[in-house]
Amino acid sequence: MREKAILLDENSIARALKRISHEIIEKNKGVDDIVLLGIKTRGVPLAERIANYLEMFEGQKVLVGQIDISLYRDDLTEKYDEPKVGINKLDFDIKGKKVILVDDVIFTGRTVRAALDAVMDIGRPRLIQLAVLIDRGHRELPIRPDYVGKNVPTSLNEIIEVKLTETDGIDKVIILEK
């Protein structure tokens, strides 16, 4: 695969997450009853960053948890011979809360569908919203994010790769061609 272009650098990722944070505040009229659930792996540090911005802008701490959708995937038997049981790390109840799922890239929508199933198994939130850093299109399910850092129309021969300091040692989003 060859690198086609850098879509976002460290500064543009920060700008996108700040904008998403402001949109969350605006749409929800503040941050009361909001909890963020990062979808493993890169959704977790993105959720933590958004929580930091929300606290910076509103002066109120927002709870962050992580959700592992491994066992909820509809392609489980295709991807894994022996699936690993993922652990959802939540130190709080989501019942009656406004849950915002956070992920790095939305593509077909299947990861989000699995995350919705996982959330409903944990509890019954008041509502669920979705925030993604990149929306690359090609949805196979009727799922649309509420908050998007950047829309990137792609071909099926392209791959979006998100690298974050917390997981990869650098902040950047690149597009690769197969």
KOLTILUM-746991 format. One record per atom (N, C-alpha, C): residue number from 1; residue in three letters; atom name; x, y, z. Coordinates in steps of 0.001 Angstrom, whole numbers, plus 500000, padded with zeros to 6 digits. Example, Ala and Ser with C-alpha at 12.3 -4.5 7.8 and 13.67 -1.06 7.14 Angstrom:
KOLTILUM-746991
 resi resn name     xx     yy     zz
    1  ala    N 513190 494310 507800
    1  ala   CA 512300 495500 507800
    1  ala    C 513200 496700 507800
    2  ser    N 512850 497750 507080
    2  ser   CA 513670 498940 507140
    2  ser    C 512900 500030 507870
END
This chain:
KOLTILUM-746991
 resi resn name     xx     yy     zz
    1  met    N 500842 498816 500000
    1  met   CA 500000 500000 500000
    1  met    C 500882 501239 500000
    2  arg    N 500425 502224 499277
    2  arg   CA 501197 503462 499246
    2  arg    C 500385 504596 499875
    3  glu    N 501117 505468 500545
    3  glu   CA 500464 506614 501162
    3  glu    C 500091 507607 500075
    4  lys    N 498827 507947 500038
    4  lys   CA 498316 508851 499023
    4  lys    C 498358 510309 499490
    5  ala    N 497968 510530 500760
    5  ala   CA 497942 511896 501288
    5  ala    C 497770 511882 502799
    6  ile    N 498230 512949 503423
    6  ile   CA 497951 513175 504838
    6  ile    C 496668 514000 504884
    7  leu    N 495646 513460 505529
    7  leu   CA 494352 514137 505611
    7  leu    C 494296 515111 506782
    8  leu    N 494824 514682 507926
    8  leu   CA 494835 515516 509124
    8  leu    C 496178 515372 509825
    9  asp    N 496697 516497 510304
    9  asp   CA 497902 516451 511132
    9  asp    C 497494 516698 512582
   10  glu    N 498458 516831 513462
   10  glu   CA 498180 517012 514887
   10  glu    C 497260 518207 515153
   11  asn    N 497549 519338 514519
   11  asn   CA 496742 520542 514736
   11  asn    C 495328 520401 514189
   12  ser    N 495191 519794 513019
   12  ser   CA 493847 519668 512447
   12  ser    C 493011 518622 513184
   13  ile    N 493645 517612 513773
   13  ile   CA 492912 516663 514621
   13  ile    C 492387 517399 515845
   14  ala    N 493240 518204 516471
   14  ala   CA 492817 518973 517652
   14  ala    C 491670 519919 517306
   15  arg    N 491766 520606 516163
   15  arg   CA 490687 521515 515736
   15  arg    C 489379 520763 515532
   16  ala    N 489460 519610 514888
   16  ala   CA 488255 518808 514623
   16  ala    C 487617 518356 515939
   17  leu    N 488420 517928 516885
   17  leu   CA 487877 517462 518164
   17  leu    C 487307 518621 518979
   18  lys    N 487920 519784 518894
   18  lys   CA 487365 520967 519574
   18  lys    C 486011 521332 518963
   19  arg    N 485925 521280 517643
   19  arg   CA 484664 521598 516962
   19  arg    C 483584 520592 517339
   20  ile    N 483930 519309 517348
   20  ile   CA 482987 518272 517757
   20  ile    C 482514 518540 519187
   21  ser    N 483433 518926 520058
   21  ser   CA 483084 519212 521457
   21  ser    C 482095 520363 521550
   22  his    N 482347 521425 520785
   22  his   CA 481408 522559 520771
   22  his    C 480042 522139 520232
   23  glu    N 480023 521295 519203
   23  glu   CA 478760 520821 518640
   23  glu    C 477995 519969 519645
   24  ile    N 478711 519145 520406
   24  ile   CA 478072 518325 521449
   24  ile    C 477406 519233 522479
   25  ile    N 478129 520255 522914
   25  ile   CA 477594 521203 523900
   25  ile    C 476350 521891 523354
   26  glu    N 476440 522346 522103
   26  glu   CA 475323 523065 521494
   26  glu    C 474092 522169 521336
   27  lys    N 474291 520981 520785
   27  lys   CA 473162 520085 520511
   27  lys    C 472493 519602 521799
   28  asn    N 473286 519428 522856
   28  asn   CA 472766 518887 524111
   28  asn    C 472514 519950 525170
   29  lys    N 472676 521224 524777
   29  lys   CA 472455 522350 525693
   29  lys    C 473279 522200 526972
   30  gly    N 474572 521926 526777
   30  gly   CA 475490 521713 527897
   30  gly    C 475951 520271 527930
   31  val    N 476495 519861 529082
   31  val   CA 477035 518505 529184
   31  val    C 476386 517688 530305
   32  asp    N 475281 518189 530858
   32  asp   CA 474581 517441 531907
   32  asp    C 474150 516078 531385
   33  asp    N 474395 515050 532173
   33  asp   CA 473986 513666 531870
   33  asp    C 474673 513065 530646
   34  ile    N 475737 513685 530158
   34  ile   CA 476464 513128 529018
   34  ile    C 477577 512214 529519
   35  val    N 477686 511043 528880
   35  val   CA 478831 510159 529081
   35  val    C 479373 509797 527703
   36  leu    N 480675 509655 527623
   36  leu   CA 481323 509285 526373
   36  leu    C 481788 507839 526465
   37  leu    N 481528 507064 525428
   37  leu   CA 482010 505692 525355
   37  leu    C 482879 505566 524110
   38  gly    N 484179 505379 524319
   38  gly   CA 485103 505185 523214
   38  gly    C 485071 503740 522758
   39  ile    N 484938 503544 521450
   39  ile   CA 484971 502198 520880
   39  ile    C 486434 501823 520711
   40  lys    N 486818 500694 521311
   40  lys   CA 488215 500285 521242
   40  lys    C 488626 500084 519793
   41  thr    N 489748 500471 519379
   41  thr   CA 490894 500909 520143
   41  thr    C 491034 502431 520113
   42  arg    N 490995 503033 518938
   42  arg   CA 491293 504464 518844
   42  arg    C 490151 505379 519254
   43  gly    N 488958 504837 519401
   43  gly   CA 487854 505644 519891
   43  gly    C 488032 506037 521347
   44  val    N 488784 505240 522095
   44  val   CA 488986 505511 523523
   44  val    C 489795 506787 523745
   45  pro    N 490983 506930 523147
   45  pro   CA 491712 508192 523359
   45  pro    C 490983 509394 522766
   46  leu    N 490239 509200 521681
   46  leu   CA 489466 510310 521118
   46  leu    C 488385 510743 522099
   47  ala    N 487712 509772 522737
   47  ala   CA 486688 510099 523741
   47  ala    C 487317 510853 524912
   48  glu    N 488493 510437 525332
   48  glu   CA 489173 511114 526445
   48  glu    C 489542 512545 526068
   49  arg    N 489986 512743 524847
   49  arg   CA 490323 514101 524395
   49  arg    C 489076 514985 524343
   50  ile    N 487990 514437 523801
   50  ile   CA 486744 515204 523739
   50  ile    C 486288 515548 525153
   51  ala    N 486376 514594 526077
   51  ala   CA 485987 514853 527467
   51  ala    C 486816 516002 528055
   52  asn    N 488098 516024 527744
   52  asn   CA 488958 517120 528231
   52  asn    C 488512 518461 527667
   53  tyr    N 488177 518493 526381
   53  tyr   CA 487696 519746 525775
   53  tyr    C 486351 520161 526373
   54  leu    N 485456 519194 526571
   54  leu   CA 484160 519516 527167
   54  leu    C 484341 520116 528560
   55  glu    N 485255 519542 529337
   55  glu   CA 485523 520075 530670
   55  glu    C 486150 521469 530582
   56  met    N 487046 521652 529629
   56  met   CA 487686 522952 529432
   56  met    C 486645 524016 529066
   57  phe    N 485719 523672 528174
   57  phe   CA 484739 524641 527690
   57  phe    C 483580 524864 528664
   58  glu    N 483168 523816 529384
   58  glu   CA 481981 523896 530234
   58  glu    C 482298 523908 531732
   59  gly    N 483548 523575 532086
   59  gly   CA 483915 523545 533498
   59  gly    C 483273 522396 534253
   60  gln    N 482880 521364 533536
   60  gln   CA 482202 520217 534149
   60  gln    C 482810 518938 533598
   61  lys    N 483186 518032 534483
   61  lys   CA 483794 516775 534078
   61  lys    C 482747 515867 533426
   62  val    N 483148 515198 532356
   62  val   CA 482295 514240 531655
   62  val    C 482927 512855 531814
   63  leu    N 482111 511881 532178
   63  leu   CA 482607 510522 532376
   63  leu    C 482937 509864 531035
   64  val    N 484010 509062 531053
   64  val   CA 484446 508357 529850
   64  val    C 484611 506879 530170
   65  gly    N 484069 506047 529309
   65  gly   CA 484256 504605 529424
   65  gly    C 484717 504049 528096
   66  gln    N 485067 502788 528102
   66  gln   CA 485457 502164 526837
   66  gln    C 484621 500923 526611
   67  ile    N 484323 500714 525343
   67  ile   CA 483459 499612 524966
   67  ile    C 484190 498748 523942
   68  asp    N 484167 497454 524191
   68  asp   CA 484805 496486 523294
   68  asp    C 483692 495741 522578
   69  ile    N 483687 495820 521268
   69  ile   CA 482576 495256 520493
   69  ile    C 482928 493906 519863
   70  ser    N 484054 493327 520258
   70  ser   CA 484543 492093 519629
   70  ser    C 483470 491015 519493
   71  leu    N 482756 490731 520577
   71  leu   CA 481774 489649 520531
   71  leu    C 480449 490044 519895
   72  tyr    N 480313 491303 519533
   72  tyr   CA 479066 491777 518924
   72  tyr    C 479181 491911 517401
   73  arg    N 480363 491633 516878
   73  arg   CA 480572 491803 515444
   73  arg    C 479788 490762 514656
   74  asp    N 479265 491149 513502
   74  asp   CA 478536 490184 512679
   74  asp    C 479475 489372 511791
   75  asp    N 480767 489738 511791
   75  asp   CA 481755 488997 511013
   75  asp    C 482711 488238 511932
   76  leu    N 482264 487937 513132
   76  leu   CA 483101 487320 514150
   76  leu    C 483741 486026 513665
   77  thr    N 482961 485156 513039
   77  thr   CA 483500 483870 512606
   77  thr    C 484448 484026 511422
   78  glu    N 484297 485085 510653
   78  glu   CA 485193 485320 509521
   78  glu    C 486534 485879 509979
   79  lys    N 486528 486699 511029
   79  lys   CA 487737 487392 511457
   79  lys    C 488571 486621 512469
   80  tyr    N 487923 485834 513326
   80  tyr   CA 488625 485215 514444
   80  tyr    C 488326 483726 514533
   81  asp    N 489379 482895 514669
   81  asp   CA 489169 481474 514932
   81  asp    C 488632 481287 516343
   82  glu    N 489282 481941 517295
   82  glu   CA 488844 481915 518687
   82  glu    C 488720 483347 519169
   83  pro    N 487514 483903 519135
   83  pro   CA 487348 485295 519539
   83  pro    C 487711 485506 521002
   84  lys    N 488323 486651 521265
   84  lys   CA 488675 487016 522637
   84  lys    C 487511 487786 523239
   85  val    N 487239 487487 524493
   85  val   CA 486174 488194 525186
   85  val    C 486701 489567 525568
   86  gly    N 486064 490604 525056
   86  gly   CA 486473 491969 525358
   86  gly    C 485841 492447 526647
   87  ile    N 486489 493389 527255
   87  ile   CA 485994 493933 528515
   87  ile    C 485545 495371 528292
   88  asn    N 484327 495662 528713
   88  asn   CA 483838 497032 528695
   88  asn    C 484228 497658 530020
   89  lys    N 484917 498796 529966
   89  lys   CA 485358 499457 531188
   89  lys    C 484480 500671 531453
   90  leu    N 483514 500456 532348
   90  leu   CA 482610 501525 532748
   90  leu    C 482550 501532 534267
   91  asp    N 482872 502657 534866
   91  asp   CA 482776 502795 536318
   91  asp    C 481525 503578 536688
   92  phe    N 480523 503545 535808
   92  phe   CA 479311 504327 536024
   92  phe    C 478152 503658 535310
   93  asp    N 476952 504042 535701
   93  asp   CA 475724 503514 535110
   93  asp    C 475314 504414 533942
   94  ile    N 474891 503813 532850
   94  ile   CA 474467 504618 531698
   94  ile    C 472954 504782 531634
   95  lys    N 472243 504168 532560
   95  lys   CA 470775 504253 532544
   95  lys    C 470338 505716 532634
   96  gly    N 469521 506131 531662
   96  gly   CA 468993 507489 531640
   96  gly    C 469979 508555 531183
   97  lys    N 471185 508167 530792
   97  lys   CA 472213 509124 530360
   97  lys    C 472165 509354 528856
   98  lys    N 472793 510436 528450
   98  lys   CA 473013 510699 527028
   98  lys    C 474372 510099 526695
   99  val    N 474364 508989 525988
   99  val   CA 475603 508284 525646
   99  val    C 476074 508762 524280
  100  ile    N 477327 509163 524225
  100  ile   CA 477928 509519 522938
  100  ile    C 479014 508495 522647
  101  leu    N 478773 507671 521626
  101  leu   CA 479775 506719 521158
  101  leu    C 480824 507493 520366
  102  val    N 482081 507149 520546
  102  val   CA 483164 507835 519848
  102  val    C 484023 506793 519138
  103  asp    N 484273 507019 517849
  103  asp   CA 485146 506132 517081
  103  asp    C 486009 506962 516147
  104  asp    N 487045 506333 515611
  104  asp   CA 487958 507068 514740
  104  asp    C 487412 507209 513325
  105  val    N 486943 506101 512728
  105  val   CA 486467 506122 511341
  105  val    C 485139 505377 511261
  106  ile    N 484191 505942 510541
  106  ile   CA 482982 505191 510208
  106  ile    C 483062 504844 508727
  107  phe    N 482793 503570 508451
  107  phe   CA 482890 503064 507081
  107  phe    C 481543 502410 506748
  108  thr    N 481396 501120 506963
  108  thr   CA 480155 500430 506600
  108  thr    C 479032 500657 507614
  109  gly    N 479395 500965 508847
  109  gly   CA 478421 501139 509915
  109  gly    C 478294 499914 510796
  110  arg    N 478970 498841 510439
  110  arg   CA 478839 497587 511189
  110  arg    C 479473 497670 512585
  111  thr    N 480556 498394 512729
  111  thr   CA 481165 498574 514050
  111  thr    C 480205 499327 514965
  112  val    N 479577 500351 514448
  112  val   CA 478630 501133 515241
  112  val    C 477424 500279 515615
  113  arg    N 476930 499464 514702
  113  arg   CA 475815 498569 515011
  113  arg    C 476183 497643 516160
  114  ala    N 477402 497103 516118
  114  ala   CA 477866 496229 517191
  114  ala    C 477976 497004 518512
  115  ala    N 478444 498241 518437
  115  ala   CA 478562 499073 519640
  115  ala    C 477184 499371 520229
  116  leu    N 476200 499598 519376
  116  leu   CA 474834 499830 519858
  116  leu    C 474309 498604 520614
  117  asp    N 474571 497423 520074
  117  asp   CA 474164 496198 520759
  117  asp    C 474850 496088 522120
  118  ala    N 476137 496378 522162
  118  ala   CA 476891 496306 523422
  118  ala    C 476342 497296 524441
  119  val    N 476051 498505 524003
  119  val   CA 475516 499527 524909
  119  val    C 474181 499075 525480
  120  met    N 473318 498549 524651
  120  met   CA 471989 498129 525117
  120  met    C 472081 496957 526090
  121  asp    N 473124 496138 525976
  121  asp   CA 473327 495057 526937
  121  asp    C 473805 495590 528292
  122  ile    N 474471 496741 528284
  122  ile   CA 474991 497338 529524
  122  ile    C 473892 498059 530292
  123  gly    N 473018 498740 529577
  123  gly   CA 471966 499503 530236
  123  gly    C 471093 500194 529215
  124  arg    N 470142 500983 529701
  124  arg   CA 469237 501672 528784
  124  arg    C 469439 503170 528900
  125  pro    N 470262 503721 528000
  125  pro   CA 470487 505163 528037
  125  pro    C 469260 505931 527549
  126  arg    N 469220 507226 527879
  126  arg   CA 468131 508081 527400
  126  arg    C 468221 508256 525887
  127  leu    N 469429 508445 525396
  127  leu   CA 469659 508539 523955
  127  leu    C 471099 508177 523659
  128  ile    N 471358 507844 522403
  128  ile   CA 472707 507518 521956
  128  ile    C 473016 508382 520743
  129  gln    N 474183 509019 520781
  129  gln   CA 474677 509798 519645
  129  gln    C 476022 509217 519231
  130  leu    N 476489 509618 518061
  130  leu   CA 477735 509087 517519
  130  leu    C 478642 510220 517064
  131  ala    N 479886 510170 517513
  131  ala   CA 480914 511121 517081
  131  ala    C 482059 510337 516450
  132  val    N 482478 510765 515261
  132  val   CA 483597 510116 514576
  132  val    C 484571 511177 514072
  133  leu    N 485831 510808 514048
  133  leu   CA 486835 511724 513506
  133  leu    C 486717 511793 511983
  134  ile    N 486537 510639 511339
  134  ile   CA 486473 510565 509872
  134  ile    C 485232 509781 509436
  135  asp    N 484491 510333 508491
  135  asp   CA 483407 509610 507828
  135  asp    C 483851 509393 506390
  136  arg    N 484105 508147 506041
  136  arg   CA 484617 507845 504700
  136  arg    C 483550 507352 503734
  137  gly    N 482300 507269 504196
  137  gly   CA 481235 506837 503289
  137  gly    C 481144 505326 503179
  138  his    N 480423 504851 502186
  138  his   CA 480241 503424 501871
  138  his    C 479425 502680 502919
  139  arg    N 478420 503320 503485
  139  arg   CA 477598 502703 504511
  139  arg    C 476829 501523 503963
  140  glu    N 476769 500451 504742
  140  glu   CA 475967 499275 504426
  140  glu    C 474730 499195 505318
  141  leu    N 474706 500023 506346
  141  leu   CA 473591 500063 507284
  141  leu    C 473109 501505 507404
  142  pro    N 471851 501701 507780
  142  pro   CA 471325 503069 507878
  142  pro    C 471770 503761 509169
  143  ile    N 473061 504042 509237
  143  ile   CA 473656 504672 510419
  143  ile    C 474386 505926 509960
  144  arg    N 474141 507029 510693
  144  arg   CA 474773 508304 510341
  144  arg    C 475302 508967 511616
  145  pro    N 476546 509413 511600
  145  pro   CA 477083 510071 512801
  145  pro    C 476437 511439 513044
  146  asp    N 476330 511795 514321
  146  asp   CA 475813 513104 514716
  146  asp    C 476900 514169 514625
  147  tyr    N 478153 513745 514842
  147  tyr   CA 479291 514672 514863
  147  tyr    C 480414 514062 514042
  148  val    N 480942 514841 513088
  148  val   CA 481990 514356 512189
  148  val    C 483122 515369 512152
  149  gly    N 484339 514874 512348
  149  gly   CA 485508 515739 512251
  149  gly    C 485795 516117 510803
  150  lys    N 485760 515122 509922
  150  lys   CA 486027 515376 508504
  150  lys    C 485338 514299 507670
  151  asn    N 484643 514740 506631
  151  asn   CA 484074 513828 505641
  151  asn    C 485110 513625 504550
  152  val    N 485415 512360 504254
  152  val   CA 486417 512041 503242
  152  val    C 485828 511015 502281
  153  pro    N 485305 511461 501139
  153  pro   CA 484815 510488 500158
  153  pro    C 485980 509617 499685
  154  thr    N 485796 508303 499751
  154  thr   CA 486878 507386 499392
  154  thr    C 486381 506381 498360
  155  ser    N 487340 505729 497731
  155  ser   CA 487008 504577 496895
  155  ser    C 487214 503336 497762
  156  leu    N 486704 502218 497304
  156  leu   CA 486880 500979 498057
  156  leu    C 488321 500476 497991
  157  asn    N 489141 501064 497125
  157  asn   CA 490554 500701 497029
  157  asn    C 491419 501514 497981
  158  glu    N 490785 502363 498777
  158  glu   CA 491533 503210 499696
  158  glu    C 491267 502801 501136
  159  ile    N 492237 503083 501967
  159  ile   CA 492143 502799 503396
  159  ile    C 492470 504084 504145
  160  ile    N 491685 504370 505171
  160  ile   CA 491965 505506 506043
  160  ile    C 492677 504951 507267
  161  glu    N 493813 505507 507569
  161  glu   CA 494582 505061 508732
  161  glu    C 494711 506212 509714
  162  val    N 494198 506008 510921
  162  val   CA 494275 507007 511976
  162  val    C 495374 506589 512932
  163  lys    N 496270 507507 513192
  163  lys   CA 497346 507275 514159
  163  lys    C 497200 508324 515252
  164  leu    N 497226 507851 516493
  164  leu   CA 497095 508748 517635
  164  leu    C 498283 508564 518570
  165  thr    N 498675 509632 519196
  165  thr   CA 499829 509607 520090
  165  thr    C 499692 508498 521132
  166  glu    N 498502 508354 521696
  166  glu   CA 498292 507380 522763
  166  glu    C 498507 505935 522312
  167  thr    N 498250 505633 521055
  167  thr   CA 498366 504257 520564
  167  thr    C 499519 504059 519585
  168  asp    N 499899 505135 518882
  168  asp   CA 500880 504998 517802
  168  asp    C 502081 505943 517916
  169  gly    N 502056 506830 518895
  169  gly   CA 503184 507741 519084
  169  gly    C 503158 508986 518218
  170  ile    N 502119 509145 517396
  170  ile   CA 502014 510319 516520
  170  ile    C 500543 510573 516212
  171  asp    N 500206 511827 515981
  171  asp   CA 498851 512188 515578
  171  asp    C 498829 512512 514092
  172  lys    N 498144 511666 513316
  172  lys   CA 497916 511988 511907
  172  lys    C 496921 511001 511320
  173  val    N 496240 511459 510283
  173  val   CA 495313 510609 509540
  173  val    C 495787 510617 508101
  174  ile    N 495988 509422 507564
  174  ile   CA 496461 509320 506191
  174  ile    C 495504 508453 505379
  175  ile    N 495564 508647 504078
  175  ile   CA 494801 507800 503165
  175  ile    C 495813 506972 502387
  176  leu    N 495549 505674 502337
  176  leu   CA 496425 504742 501649
  176  leu    C 495685 504149 500467
  177  glu    N 496434 503795 499439
  177  glu   CA 495832 503130 498274
  177  glu    C 496335 501695 498244
  178  lys    N 495389 500763 498060
  178  lys   CA 495749 499342 498020
  178  lys    C 496558 499029 496790
END
